[in-house]
């Protein structure tokens, strides 16, 4: 998204299982004019990433429903057992 002055705002994905962290990050980024999507689980984040959503990802690494190890693998290798 761009403003009349040419500034570019991002779509930011925030993933953390701690609701208070998600809330603070959402509020801070939204106040700056960014679009913000938040989730507390790995399944939703994985779906967003596979769809190519977002310009920036702010994420925790450990979630109750999984570990974010796969996010550090190249997209071409994300389905490999070592990236799960």
MILO-649954 format. One record per atom (N, C-alpha, C): atom name; x, y, z; residue number from 1. Coordinates in pm, 1 decimal. Layout:
<pts>
{"CA"; {X; Y; Z}; NUM}
...
</pts>
This chain:
<pts>
{"N"; {84.7; -116.0; 0.0}; 1}
{"CA"; {0.0; 0.0; 0.0}; 1}
{"C"; {89.8; 122.9; 0.0}; 1}
{"N"; {54.0; 226.7; -71.9}; 2}
{"CA"; {132.1; 350.4; -76.9}; 2}
{"C"; {44.4; 468.5; -38.5}; 2}
{"N"; {108.8; 570.8; 14.6}; 3}
{"CA"; {37.2; 692.5; 50.6}; 3}
{"C"; {56.9; 796.0; -59.1}; 3}
{"N"; {-9.9; 909.7; -45.0}; 4}
{"CA"; {3.7; 1016.5; -143.0}; 4}
{"C"; {147.4; 1069.2; -148.1}; 4}
{"N"; {220.3; 1061.3; -37.2}; 5}
{"CA"; {358.6; 1107.1; -32.1}; 5}
{"C"; {454.8; 1000.6; -83.8}; 5}
{"N"; {405.0; 888.0; -126.7}; 6}
{"CA"; {489.6; 783.0; -179.4}; 6}
{"C"; {543.7; 686.9; -74.6}; 6}
{"N"; {505.1; 703.0; 50.8}; 7}
{"CA"; {548.7; 609.7; 154.4}; 7}
{"C"; {483.2; 475.4; 130.1}; 7}
{"N"; {555.2; 370.4; 160.7}; 8}
{"CA"; {500.5; 236.6; 139.1}; 8}
{"C"; {474.0; 172.5; 274.0}; 8}
{"N"; {353.0; 124.8; 292.0}; 9}
{"CA"; {317.8; 52.3; 412.7}; 9}
{"C"; {315.6; -95.6; 381.9}; 9}
{"N"; {353.2; -175.4; 479.1}; 10}
{"CA"; {365.4; -320.1; 461.0}; 10}
{"C"; {244.5; -394.1; 515.7}; 10}
{"N"; {229.7; -516.3; 467.8}; 11}
{"CA"; {139.8; -611.6; 530.7}; 11}
{"C"; {229.0; -697.4; 619.2}; 11}
{"N"; {205.6; -689.8; 748.9}; 12}
{"CA"; {290.9; -757.2; 846.0}; 12}
{"C"; {215.8; -874.7; 905.7}; 12}
{"N"; {280.6; -990.4; 905.6}; 13}
{"CA"; {226.2; -1110.5; 967.3}; 13}
{"C"; {289.4; -1125.1; 1105.3}; 13}
{"N"; {206.5; -1137.7; 1207.7}; 14}
{"CA"; {255.1; -1154.9; 1344.2}; 14}
{"C"; {205.3; -1290.0; 1393.6}; 14}
{"N"; {299.6; -1373.2; 1436.0}; 15}
{"CA"; {264.2; -1505.9; 1486.0}; 15}
{"C"; {329.4; -1526.8; 1621.9}; 15}
{"N"; {246.8; -1542.8; 1723.4}; 16}
{"CA"; {296.6; -1568.5; 1858.2}; 16}
{"C"; {182.9; -1633.1; 1936.2}; 16}
{"N"; {217.0; -1730.9; 2019.9}; 17}
{"CA"; {112.1; -1795.7; 2097.6}; 17}
{"C"; {72.7; -1712.7; 2219.7}; 17}
{"N"; {143.7; -1607.0; 2248.0}; 18}
{"CA"; {112.3; -1517.2; 2359.5}; 18}
{"C"; {23.1; -1404.1; 2307.9}; 18}
{"N"; {-99.9; -1404.9; 2351.1}; 19}
{"CA"; {-198.5; -1306.3; 2304.4}; 19}
{"C"; {-153.9; -1162.4; 2331.0}; 19}
{"N"; {-91.9; -1136.8; 2445.6}; 20}
{"CA"; {-51.3; -999.4; 2477.7}; 20}
{"C"; {56.8; -949.7; 2381.3}; 20}
{"N"; {148.2; -1035.7; 2342.0}; 21}
{"CA"; {251.1; -996.7; 2245.1}; 21}
{"C"; {187.2; -968.1; 2109.8}; 21}
{"N"; {94.9; -1054.9; 2067.2}; 22}
{"CA"; {24.6; -1030.4; 1940.1}; 22}
{"C"; {-47.5; -896.4; 1943.2}; 22}
{"N"; {-112.7; -867.0; 2054.1}; 23}
{"CA"; {-189.8; -743.4; 2066.8}; 23}
{"C"; {-100.1; -620.8; 2060.5}; 23}
{"N"; {8.5; -621.6; 2136.4}; 24}
{"CA"; {100.6; -506.5; 2137.8}; 24}
{"C"; {161.0; -483.8; 1999.8}; 24}
{"N"; {206.6; -591.0; 1935.3}; 25}
{"CA"; {265.8; -576.2; 1802.0}; 25}
{"C"; {163.0; -528.1; 1700.6}; 25}
{"N"; {42.1; -582.0; 1708.8}; 26}
{"CA"; {-64.2; -538.6; 1617.3}; 26}
{"C"; {-91.8; -390.1; 1634.1}; 26}
{"N"; {-109.3; -346.4; 1756.9}; 27}
{"CA"; {-140.3; -205.9; 1782.2}; 27}
{"C"; {-27.7; -114.5; 1734.1}; 27}
{"N"; {96.8; -150.6; 1764.4}; 28}
{"CA"; {211.1; -66.9; 1726.4}; 28}
{"C"; {224.2; -55.0; 1575.1}; 28}
{"N"; {213.5; -167.5; 1505.0}; 29}
{"CA"; {229.9; -165.5; 1359.3}; 29}
{"C"; {110.8; -97.7; 1290.8}; 29}
{"N"; {-9.0; -119.2; 1342.2}; 30}
{"CA"; {-128.3; -56.8; 1284.4}; 30}
{"C"; {-124.1; 94.6; 1301.9}; 30}
{"N"; {-75.1; 141.7; 1416.6}; 31}
{"CA"; {-63.4; 286.2; 1439.0}; 31}
{"C"; {30.0; 351.3; 1337.5}; 31}
{"N"; {127.0; 275.2; 1290.4}; 32}
{"CA"; {220.0; 327.0; 1189.8}; 32}
{"C"; {162.1; 319.9; 1048.8}; 32}
{"N"; {41.1; 262.4; 1037.1}; 33}
{"CA"; {-26.7; 258.0; 908.3}; 33}
{"C"; {-17.3; 125.7; 835.1}; 33}
{"N"; {48.5; 27.4; 894.9}; 34}
{"CA"; {63.5; -101.9; 829.1}; 34}
{"C"; {-62.1; -186.6; 844.2}; 34}
{"N"; {-83.6; -275.4; 749.1}; 35}
{"CA"; {-186.4; -377.6; 763.7}; 35}
{"C"; {-123.2; -488.8; 845.3}; 35}
{"N"; {-195.9; -542.9; 940.9}; 36}
{"CA"; {-139.2; -644.6; 1029.0}; 36}
{"C"; {-234.6; -762.6; 1038.0}; 36}
{"N"; {-179.7; -882.6; 1018.7}; 37}
{"CA"; {-254.7; -1006.4; 1039.1}; 37}
{"C"; {-187.6; -1078.7; 1154.8}; 37}
{"N"; {-268.1; -1129.0; 1249.8}; 38}
{"CA"; {-211.7; -1198.1; 1364.9}; 38}
{"C"; {-267.2; -1339.8; 1375.7}; 38}
{"N"; {-183.2; -1428.7; 1427.9}; 39}
{"CA"; {-225.9; -1565.4; 1455.4}; 39}
{"C"; {-150.8; -1618.2; 1575.6}; 39}
{"N"; {-210.3; -1716.6; 1639.5}; 40}
{"CA"; {-146.8; -1781.0; 1754.2}; 40}
{"C"; {-111.7; -1925.4; 1727.2}; 40}
{"N"; {-116.4; -1966.7; 1600.5}; 41}
{"CA"; {-84.8; -2107.1; 1573.3}; 41}
{"C"; {-5.2; -2125.0; 1444.9}; 41}
{"N"; {66.8; -2235.2; 1440.2}; 42}
{"CA"; {155.4; -2266.6; 1328.1}; 42}
{"C"; {76.9; -2294.5; 1200.2}; 42}
{"N"; {-36.0; -2362.4; 1211.7}; 43}
{"CA"; {-112.4; -2400.6; 1092.2}; 43}
{"C"; {-154.2; -2278.4; 1010.2}; 43}
{"N"; {-203.6; -2176.8; 1075.7}; 44}
{"CA"; {-244.3; -2055.4; 1004.6}; 44}
{"C"; {-124.6; -1985.3; 943.5}; 44}
{"N"; {-16.1; -1975.4; 1019.4}; 45}
{"CA"; {103.8; -1910.8; 966.6}; 45}
{"C"; {157.6; -1985.4; 845.8}; 45}
{"N"; {162.1; -2116.9; 853.6}; 46}
{"CA"; {210.8; -2196.3; 740.6}; 46}
{"C"; {124.2; -2169.4; 616.7}; 46}
{"N"; {-6.0; -2161.9; 634.7}; 47}
{"CA"; {-97.4; -2133.1; 523.9}; 47}
{"C"; {-66.4; -1996.1; 463.1}; 47}
{"N"; {-48.2; -1894.8; 547.1}; 48}
{"CA"; {-16.5; -1761.3; 497.6}; 48}
{"C"; {112.9; -1762.7; 417.0}; 48}
{"N"; {216.3; -1826.5; 472.4}; 49}
{"CA"; {347.4; -1828.7; 405.7}; 49}
{"C"; {337.8; -1901.7; 272.5}; 49}
{"N"; {267.9; -2014.8; 269.5}; 50}
{"CA"; {254.5; -2090.0; 145.0}; 50}
{"C"; {176.0; -2012.5; 40.0}; 50}
{"N"; {87.5; -1923.4; 82.4}; 51}
{"CA"; {11.6; -1839.1; -10.7}; 51}
{"C"; {89.6; -1714.8; -52.7}; 51}
{"N"; {203.8; -1692.8; 10.5}; 52}
{"CA"; {283.8; -1574.7; -21.4}; 52}
{"C"; {231.5; -1447.3; 41.8}; 52}
{"N"; {154.2; -1461.6; 147.7}; 53}
{"CA"; {96.5; -1344.5; 214.3}; 53}
{"C"; {203.7; -1266.8; 289.6}; 53}
{"N"; {183.0; -1138.2; 300.4}; 54}
{"CA"; {266.9; -1054.1; 384.0}; 54}
{"C"; {396.9; -1010.0; 321.4}; 54}
{"N"; {444.8; -897.3; 372.8}; 55}
{"CA"; {573.1; -841.4; 332.3}; 55}
{"C"; {679.5; -867.3; 438.7}; 55}
{"N"; {635.7; -883.4; 562.7}; 56}
{"CA"; {725.8; -900.7; 675.7}; 56}
{"C"; {662.6; -998.1; 774.5}; 56}
{"N"; {744.1; -1082.6; 833.0}; 57}
{"CA"; {697.7; -1178.8; 932.3}; 57}
{"C"; {768.6; -1153.6; 1063.6}; 57}
{"N"; {690.2; -1137.8; 1169.8}; 58}
{"CA"; {742.9; -1130.5; 1305.3}; 58}
{"C"; {686.0; -1252.5; 1376.5}; 58}
{"N"; {773.8; -1343.0; 1420.7}; 59}
{"CA"; {724.1; -1468.7; 1475.0}; 59}
{"C"; {802.2; -1517.3; 1595.8}; 59}
{"N"; {732.7; -1588.3; 1679.0}; 60}
{"CA"; {791.3; -1667.6; 1786.0}; 60}
{"C"; {844.6; -1794.2; 1717.8}; 60}
{"N"; {918.5; -1875.5; 1789.9}; 61}
{"CA"; {970.7; -1998.6; 1730.6}; 61}
{"C"; {902.6; -2121.7; 1788.0}; 61}
{"N"; {868.3; -2119.3; 1914.4}; 62}
{"CA"; {804.8; -2234.4; 1980.2}; 62}
{"C"; {655.6; -2206.4; 1999.3}; 62}
{"N"; {573.1; -2296.9; 1947.3}; 63}
{"CA"; {427.7; -2287.9; 1961.0}; 63}
{"C"; {375.2; -2418.3; 2019.3}; 63}
{"N"; {261.9; -2415.6; 2086.3}; 64}
{"CA"; {203.9; -2540.1; 2138.2}; 64}
{"C"; {175.3; -2642.1; 2027.6}; 64}
{"N"; {144.2; -2595.1; 1905.9}; 65}
{"CA"; {111.3; -2687.7; 1797.3}; 65}
{"C"; {227.0; -2710.8; 1700.6}; 65}
{"N"; {349.0; -2673.0; 1738.1}; 66}
{"CA"; {462.6; -2702.2; 1651.5}; 66}
{"C"; {578.8; -2606.7; 1670.4}; 66}
{"N"; {690.0; -2644.7; 1613.3}; 67}
{"CA"; {811.0; -2563.4; 1616.7}; 67}
{"C"; {829.6; -2501.8; 1478.7}; 67}
{"N"; {875.7; -2380.0; 1473.9}; 68}
{"CA"; {885.1; -2305.5; 1348.7}; 68}
{"C"; {1009.5; -2338.2; 1266.3}; 68}
{"N"; {1070.2; -2450.6; 1285.7}; 69}
{"CA"; {1192.2; -2489.4; 1214.6}; 69}
{"C"; {1175.4; -2477.3; 1063.1}; 69}
{"N"; {1059.2; -2510.0; 1008.3}; 70}
{"CA"; {1035.1; -2508.4; 864.3}; 70}
{"C"; {1047.2; -2369.9; 803.2}; 70}
{"N"; {1023.0; -2265.2; 880.6}; 71}
{"CA"; {1024.9; -2130.7; 824.4}; 71}
{"C"; {1164.5; -2090.6; 778.0}; 71}
{"N"; {1267.0; -2157.7; 831.6}; 72}
{"CA"; {1404.5; -2124.3; 796.7}; 72}
{"C"; {1456.8; -2203.9; 677.4}; 72}
{"N"; {1376.0; -2294.1; 625.8}; 73}
{"CA"; {1414.6; -2373.2; 509.2}; 73}
{"C"; {1376.3; -2299.4; 380.7}; 73}
{"N"; {1454.1; -2317.2; 275.6}; 74}
{"CA"; {1414.7; -2258.9; 146.7}; 74}
{"C"; {1277.7; -2313.6; 104.3}; 74}
{"N"; {1201.8; -2232.2; 35.7}; 75}
{"CA"; {1066.4; -2272.4; -4.2}; 75}
{"C"; {1064.9; -2404.6; -78.6}; 75}
{"N"; {1165.3; -2431.4; -160.0}; 76}
{"CA"; {1170.3; -2554.9; -237.7}; 76}
{"C"; {1190.5; -2679.0; -151.4}; 76}
{"N"; {1233.7; -2660.6; -27.0}; 77}
{"CA"; {1260.9; -2774.5; 61.9}; 77}
{"C"; {1162.5; -2785.6; 177.6}; 77}
{"N"; {1064.3; -2699.1; 187.3}; 78}
{"CA"; {976.7; -2695.2; 304.5}; 78}
{"C"; {896.8; -2822.4; 327.6}; 78}
{"N"; {877.1; -2903.8; 226.1}; 79}
{"CA"; {801.2; -3027.4; 243.7}; 79}
{"C"; {891.3; -3144.2; 286.0}; 79}
{"N"; {1020.8; -3121.6; 288.1}; 80}
{"CA"; {1115.0; -3227.0; 328.9}; 80}
{"C"; {1099.1; -3257.6; 478.0}; 80}
{"N"; {1117.2; -3384.5; 517.0}; 81}
{"CA"; {1101.4; -3420.3; 659.3}; 81}
{"C"; {1190.4; -3339.3; 753.0}; 81}
{"N"; {1306.4; -3297.1; 709.6}; 82}
{"CA"; {1395.7; -3220.1; 795.9}; 82}
{"C"; {1345.3; -3078.9; 820.6}; 82}
{"N"; {1250.1; -3033.9; 742.3}; 83}
{"CA"; {1195.7; -2897.8; 758.7}; 83}
{"C"; {1058.2; -2897.2; 823.7}; 83}
{"N"; {1015.8; -3003.5; 878.7}; 84}
{"CA"; {883.4; -3010.3; 941.4}; 84}
{"C"; {890.5; -2978.6; 1087.1}; 84}
</pts>
